[in-house]
Amino acid sequence: MGLTMSRLDDELERLADISEQQLAARIHAARISGTGPHYCIDCDNTIPQARREAIRGCERCAECQTIHEFQTARHYGGKR
């Protein structure tokens, strides 16, 4: 006995809903449990705890963030 298209669509929709709920739960857990990565994505140096707490989700140490912002500004025609 095979699934009809309607039942198949319903099952796919149900699975998509479950997947969305699981993803939302993971995102929520990550946001409340952590203060961001412990290591800079550019230089691999440790990001100080105070910076990670002050700027939740930061991915770069202060020095690399400054360089990144400068390069981004130059790329988009900002001050040189």
C-alpha positions as CSV (number, residue, x, y, z in Angstrom):
1,M,0.0,0.0,0.0
2,G,1.7,3.2,-1.2
3,L,1.2,6.7,0.1
4,T,-1.1,8.9,-1.9
5,M,0.3,12.3,-3.1
6,S,-1.8,14.0,-0.5
7,R,-0.6,11.8,2.4
8,L,3.0,12.2,1.1
9,D,2.7,16.0,1.0
10,D,1.3,15.9,4.6
11,E,4.2,13.7,5.8
12,L,6.8,15.9,4.1
13,E,5.2,19.0,5.7
14,R,5.2,17.3,9.1
15,L,8.9,16.5,8.8
16,A,9.7,20.0,7.6
17,D,7.9,21.4,10.7
18,I,9.8,19.1,13.0
19,S,13.1,20.1,11.3
20,E,12.3,23.8,11.7
21,Q,11.4,23.3,15.4
22,Q,14.6,21.5,16.0
23,L,16.7,24.2,14.3
24,A,14.9,27.0,16.2
25,A,15.6,25.1,19.5
26,R,19.3,24.8,18.6
27,I,19.6,28.4,17.7
28,H,17.8,29.4,21.0
29,A,20.1,27.1,23.0
30,A,23.2,28.5,21.4
31,R,22.2,32.1,22.0
32,I,21.5,31.6,25.7
33,S,24.2,29.2,26.6
34,G,27.3,30.8,25.1
35,T,29.0,34.0,24.7
36,G,30.5,33.3,21.3
37,P,33.5,31.5,20.1
38,H,36.6,31.4,22.4
39,Y,39.0,31.9,19.5
40,C,39.3,34.6,16.8
41,I,38.3,33.4,13.4
42,D,41.1,35.4,11.8
43,C,44.2,34.9,14.0
44,D,43.1,32.0,16.3
45,N,44.1,34.0,19.4
46,T,41.9,33.7,22.4
47,I,39.0,36.3,22.6
48,P,39.0,37.7,26.1
49,Q,35.9,36.6,28.2
50,A,35.0,40.3,28.9
51,R,34.8,41.0,25.2
52,R,32.7,37.9,24.5
53,E,30.3,38.9,27.3
54,A,30.2,42.5,26.2
55,I,29.7,41.7,22.5
56,R,27.7,38.5,22.4
57,G,28.4,36.5,19.3
58,C,31.7,38.3,18.4
59,E,33.9,36.2,16.2
60,R,37.1,38.3,16.2
61,C,39.5,39.7,18.8
62,A,39.4,43.5,19.0
63,E,42.5,43.9,16.8
64,C,41.2,41.7,14.0
65,Q,37.7,43.3,14.2
66,T,39.3,46.7,13.8
67,I,41.2,45.5,10.7
68,H,38.1,43.8,9.3
69,E,36.0,47.0,9.7
70,F,38.8,49.1,8.1
71,Q,39.0,46.7,5.1
72,T,35.2,46.6,4.8
73,A,35.0,50.4,4.8
74,R,37.7,50.6,2.1
75,H,35.9,48.0,0.0
76,Y,32.7,49.9,0.2
77,G,34.3,53.3,-0.5
78,G,34.6,54.5,3.1
79,K,37.3,56.6,4.6
80,R,40.9,55.6,3.7
